[in-house]
Amino acid sequence: RRLSTAEALREIPTLEPRGLRGGVSYFDAAFDDARLLINLVQTSVDLGGVCLNYAPARELLKQSGRICGLVAEDGETGRTFHIAARVVVNAAGPFSDQVQRLDNPEAEDRIVPSQGSHIVLSREFLPCSAALLVPRTRDARVVFAIPWHDHVLVGTTDTALADAPLEPQPRETEIDFLLEEVAPYLAKKPERRDIRTVFAGVRPLVKSGNSRRTSQLGRDHAVSVSSSGLVSVVGGKWTTYRKMAEDCVDVAARVAELPPKPCQTMALAIHGGRGGAVDGVLALYGSDGPAVKQLTSSRQDWSQPLDPRLPYLAGQVIWAARYEMARTVEDVLGRRMRVLFIDAEVALAAAPKVAELLASELGRDAAWQAEQVERFKTLAELYRPKSTE
């Protein structure tokens, strides 16, 4: 619906009023990608799946030219083990070309990686429930500012990459671009010193003809089967992940010669999605919330905040280790709680406490704790915005 100038300012009081002629209000959806991923892993386990992390595939096993399993490595011990399988699915996102080369070293790349960078600001720049969307930037994209974990997430860019790095880093030009594009629409102009953290993700876009502009490549997915039987699903996006899964599993079932069954994903509830929710920071666990609350309340030290600036409790680290496959400080502060993606400085301050809690739960020694803190410091430096002063 159309908004008058006064209505737009009521929705977002921190809009720049000069030159404002109104706006358009519409509804969209928001989610936490890392939390949804954890819930999908839990859903798989609920349905009888066996899920591993820190276990990279090193080799595909073949018999008479057909894939019959793979060799995986335990990332913590270095031990390798063989896994037999009627079908192997390559769903490695921006790294799927690397997996394809395990099958065929001469395989052509199918992925064109594109980087999307973001900056995070304090809530004062958007102290409301509405998000801000700038419909057209100078590179013909959109820029958004979204209330997110009591902060403001600003994105995004579309920068072509030569390859997909494990730890993508926003470029200085991308950070400048986001600040410059969002500033005209906010009464208080964000500057470098206002940025709490910076981060980037990689889009696994599917090659299409000779197009060199990643912004012109579609976000659709594609499923293929190699001559040796490797099933690959490439491209796509979170919005269509259920359709991607259905198409991929239908093909994989045929390759494995399994009896046909109707797909269940349309009505499949994700782990944590059924009732029993609690309020506050534990609401992110959905129907697991009461159990997390019980755990955090079982010991006085577990019911304390990890840091005075954080809503997260110490007991949530224990929960992450026991029920969410967290093995490192990064797992906790980056992928189970989103502290690293909200405020890099606060994440650094919380790291020693998280290492201590993980060590007690996983049976690690003081040397492991120190190593974890140092490794996290090195990582967090990549998320801290560089000052121009």
C-alpha positions in Angstrom: 0.0 0.0 0.0 1.1 3.5 -0.6 2.4 5.6 2.3 2.2 9.4 2.7 5.2 11.2 4.0 3.8 11.3 7.5 2.9 7.6 7.3 6.4 6.7 6.1 8.0 8.6 9.0 5.7 6.9 11.5 6.8 3.5 10.1 10.5 4.5 10.1 11.2 7.5 12.3 14.8 7.7 11.3 14.2 8.2 7.6 15.7 11.3 6.1 12.7 13.7 5.9 14.2 16.1 3.4 12.9 15.3 -0.1 10.7 12.4 1.2 7.5 12.2 -0.8 6.2 9.0 0.7 6.8 5.3 0.3 5.3 1.8 -0.3 4.7 -0.7 2.4 4.7 -4.5 1.7 5.4 -7.7 3.6 8.2 -10.1 3.1 9.8 -12.8 5.3 13.0 -12.9 7.3 14.9 -15.8 8.8 18.3 -16.7 10.3 20.0 -18.9 7.8 22.5 -20.6 10.2 19.7 -21.4 12.7 17.5 -22.9 10.0 20.5 -25.0 8.9 20.9 -26.4 12.4 17.1 -27.2 12.5 17.3 -29.0 9.2 20.2 -31.2 10.5 18.1 -31.9 13.6 15.1 -32.8 11.4 17.3 -35.2 9.4 18.4 -36.9 12.7 14.8 -37.0 13.9 13.9 -39.0 10.7 16.8 -41.5 11.1 19.6 -39.7 9.3 23.2 -39.8 10.4 24.8 -36.4 10.2 28.5 -35.5 10.5 30.3 -32.2 10.6 34.1 -31.7 10.3 34.2 -34.7 8.1 35.2 -33.6 4.5 35.0 -36.0 1.6 38.4 -36.8 0.3 37.8 -39.4 -2.4 34.9 -41.0 -4.3 34.9 -44.8 -4.3 34.1 -46.5 -7.6 33.4 -50.1 -8.7 33.2 -50.9 -12.4 33.2 -47.2 -13.2 30.2 -46.5 -10.9 30.4 -44.5 -7.7 29.7 -46.8 -4.7 30.7 -44.6 -1.8 33.3 -42.2 -0.5 36.3 -41.8 1.8 35.8 -39.2 4.5 38.2 -37.8 7.0 37.6 -37.0 10.7 38.7 -33.4 10.8 39.6 -33.6 14.5 41.6 -36.8 14.5 42.7 -37.1 10.9 41.4 -40.7 10.7 39.8 -41.7 7.4 36.9 -44.1 7.0 35.0 -45.6 4.0 31.3 -45.1 3.6 29.4 -47.4 1.2 26.4 -45.9 -0.6 24.0 -46.7 -3.4 24.1 -43.0 -4.4 26.3 -40.0 -3.5 24.8 -36.5 -3.7 27.0 -33.5 -4.3 25.2 -30.6 -2.6 28.3 -28.5 -1.8 26.9 -25.1 -2.9 29.8 -22.8 -4.1 32.2 -25.7 -3.7 30.3 -28.2 -5.8 32.8 -27.9 -8.7 35.5 -29.2 -6.4 33.4 -32.3 -5.5 32.7 -32.9 -9.2 36.4 -33.0 -9.8 36.7 -35.8 -7.3 34.6 -37.7 -9.8 36.1 -36.4 -13.0 39.3 -34.2 -12.8 38.4 -32.9 -16.3 34.9 -31.8 -15.4 34.0 -28.2 -16.5 33.1 -25.7 -13.8 29.4 -25.1 -13.5 29.4 -22.5 -10.8 30.0 -18.7 -11.2 30.6 -17.5 -7.6 29.3 -14.1 -6.6 29.9 -12.4 -3.4 27.2 -10.6 -1.4 28.6 -8.4 1.4 26.9 -6.9 4.4 27.5 -4.5 7.3 25.8 -4.4 10.7 24.9 -1.2 12.5 23.5 -0.5 15.9 19.7 -0.4 16.3 19.6 3.4 16.6 19.7 3.7 12.8 16.5 1.7 12.5 14.7 1.6 15.9 11.5 0.1 14.6 10.0 -3.2 13.3 10.0 -2.1 9.7 12.8 -2.7 7.2 14.0 -0.3 4.6 14.4 -1.2 1.0 16.0 1.1 -1.5 14.6 -0.2 -4.8 17.3 0.9 -7.2 21.0 1.7 -6.6 23.6 2.9 -9.0 24.4 -0.6 -10.0 20.7 -1.4 -10.6 20.4 -3.6 -7.5 18.5 -3.0 -4.3 19.9 -2.2 -0.9 18.1 -3.1 2.3 18.4 -2.3 6.0 16.7 -4.9 8.2 16.1 -5.1 12.0 18.1 -8.2 12.9 19.0 -9.6 16.3 18.5 -6.1 17.8 20.8 -4.6 15.3 20.5 -3.4 11.7 21.7 -5.6 8.8 22.6 -3.6 5.6 23.2 -5.3 2.3 23.9 -6.4 -0.2 26.4 -6.4 -3.1 27.0 -8.6 -6.2 30.7 -9.0 -6.9 32.0 -11.7 -9.2 34.7 -13.9 -7.8 37.4 -16.0 -9.5 36.7 -18.8 -7.0 34.8 -19.5 -3.8 36.9 -18.8 -0.7 36.1 -20.6 2.6 36.1 -17.3 4.4 34.9 -14.6 2.0 35.8 -11.0 3.0 33.9 -7.9 2.1 36.0 -5.6 -0.1 36.6 -2.0 1.0 34.7 -0.8 -2.1 31.7 -2.9 -1.1 31.6 -1.4 2.4 31.8 2.1 1.0 29.1 1.3 -1.5 26.7 0.1 1.2 27.3 3.2 3.4 26.9 5.5 0.4 23.7 3.9 -0.9 21.9 3.7 2.4 23.0 7.1 3.8 20.7 9.4 1.7 17.6 7.6 3.2 18.6 7.9 6.9 18.5 11.1 9.0 21.6 10.0 10.8 24.3 9.0 8.2 26.2 5.8 9.1 29.9 6.1 9.0 32.7 3.6 9.2 33.0 4.0 13.0 29.3 2.9 13.4 29.9 -0.5 11.8 29.8 -3.4 14.3 30.8 -6.2 12.0 31.2 -6.9 8.3 30.7 -10.2 6.5 30.1 -11.7 3.1 28.5 -14.8 1.6 29.0 -16.6 -1.7 26.2 -17.2 -4.1 26.6 -20.5 -6.1 25.2 -19.1 -9.4 24.9 -21.6 -12.3 26.8 -20.7 -15.5 24.6 -19.6 -18.3 26.1 -19.0 -21.8 28.7 -16.2 -22.0 27.2 -13.9 -19.4 29.9 -12.3 -17.3 27.7 -10.2 -15.0 26.6 -12.2 -12.0 23.7 -10.0 -11.4 22.3 -11.2 -14.7 22.6 -14.9 -13.8 19.4 -16.6 -12.6 19.1 -18.0 -9.1 17.5 -21.2 -10.3 18.9 -24.6 -9.5 19.9 -27.6 -11.7 20.2 -31.3 -11.0 22.5 -33.5 -13.0 23.9 -37.0 -13.0 27.5 -37.8 -14.2 28.4 -40.8 -16.2 29.6 -42.5 -13.0 26.4 -41.7 -11.1 27.3 -38.7 -9.1 24.1 -36.6 -8.5 24.8 -32.9 -8.3 22.4 -30.1 -7.3 23.9 -26.7 -8.1 22.6 -23.1 -7.9 19.4 -22.3 -6.1 18.7 -20.3 -3.0 17.2 -20.6 0.5 13.8 -19.4 -0.8 13.4 -22.6 -2.9 15.3 -25.1 -0.8 12.4 -27.5 -0.4 11.9 -27.6 -4.2 15.6 -28.1 -4.6 15.5 -31.0 -2.2 12.5 -32.6 -3.9 14.1 -32.5 -7.3 17.4 -33.7 -6.1 16.1 -36.6 -4.0 13.8 -37.8 -6.8 16.8 -38.1 -9.1 19.0 -39.7 -6.4 16.3 -42.3 -5.7 16.2 -43.2 -9.4 20.0 -43.5 -9.6 20.0 -45.7 -6.5 17.1 -47.8 -7.9 15.0 -47.3 -4.8 11.3 -47.9 -4.9 9.4 -44.7 -5.8 7.7 -42.8 -2.9 5.8 -39.6 -2.8 7.7 -36.6 -1.6 6.9 -35.5 1.9 8.6 -32.1 2.0 5.5 -30.1 1.3 4.0 -30.9 4.7 7.2 -31.8 6.7 7.5 -29.7 9.8 11.1 -28.6 10.7 12.6 -29.5 14.0 11.6 -27.0 16.7 8.5 -25.8 14.8 5.7 -27.3 16.8 4.5 -25.6 19.9 6.0 -25.1 23.4 7.9 -21.9 22.5 9.3 -19.6 25.2 9.9 -15.9 25.1 13.1 -13.9 25.0 16.4 -15.1 23.6 15.3 -18.8 24.0 12.5 -18.2 21.5 15.0 -18.9 18.7 14.8 -22.6 19.7 11.1 -22.9 19.0 9.6 -26.0 20.6 13.1 -26.9 22.1 12.9 -23.7 24.1 11.5 -25.2 27.3 14.2 -27.9 27.3 16.9 -25.2 26.8 15.4 -23.1 29.6 15.5 -26.2 31.9 19.1 -26.8 31.1 20.2 -23.2 31.6 18.3 -23.1 34.9 19.9 -26.3 36.2 23.1 -24.5 37.3 23.5 -21.0 38.5 26.6 -20.4 36.3 24.8 -21.6 33.3 22.0 -19.1 33.8 24.4 -16.1 33.6 24.9 -14.0 30.4 28.1 -14.9 28.4 28.8 -11.1 28.4 26.9 -8.2 29.9 26.2 -6.9 26.4 24.7 -10.2 25.2 21.3 -11.8 25.8 22.8 -15.3 25.4 23.3 -17.4 28.5 26.3 -19.6 29.3 24.0 -22.7 29.3 23.3 -22.2 25.6 26.9 -23.1 24.9 26.3 -26.4 26.7 23.1 -27.0 24.7 25.0 -26.2 21.4 27.7 -28.8 22.3 25.2 -31.5 23.4 22.4 -31.1 20.8 23.7 -28.9 17.9 27.0 -30.5 17.0 29.1 -27.4 18.1 32.7 -28.3 18.4 34.5 -25.0 18.3 34.2 -21.4 19.6 33.4 -20.3 16.0 30.6 -22.9 15.9 29.0 -21.3 19.0 29.7 -17.6 18.5 29.3 -17.6 14.7 26.9 -20.4 13.7 24.7 -21.3 16.8 24.5 -17.8 18.3 25.1 -15.0 15.7 27.4 -12.8 17.9 30.3 -12.8 15.4 27.8 -11.6 12.7 26.4 -8.9 15.0 29.3 -7.4 16.8 32.9 -8.6 16.3 34.3 -6.8 19.4 31.7 -8.4 21.7 32.3 -11.8 20.1 36.0 -11.5 20.9 35.2 -10.6 24.5 33.0 -13.7 24.9 35.4 -16.1 23.3 37.4 -17.1 26.4 34.2 -18.0 28.4 32.8 -20.0 25.5 36.1 -21.9 25.1 36.0 -22.7 28.9 32.5 -24.0 28.7 33.1 -26.1 25.6 36.3 -27.5 27.1 34.3 -28.6 30.2 31.6 -30.3 28.1 33.9 -31.9 25.4 36.7 -33.0 27.8 39.3 -30.6 26.4 42.4 -29.3 28.2 43.7 -25.7 28.8 45.9 -25.9 25.8 42.9 -26.6 23.6 41.1 -23.6 25.2 44.0 -21.3 24.4 44.3 -22.5 20.8 40.5 -22.0 20.3 40.7 -18.5 21.6 43.6 -17.6 19.4 42.0 -19.1 16.3 38.8 -17.2 17.0 40.8 -13.9 17.4 42.3 -14.5 14.0 38.9 -15.1 12.5 37.2 -12.2 14.2 39.8 -9.8 12.8 38.3 -10.5 9.4 34.9 -9.3 10.7 36.1 -6.1 12.3 35.7 -3.1 10.0 38.9 -1.3 9.1 39.1 2.3 10.2 39.8 4.9 7.6 41.1 7.4 10.2 
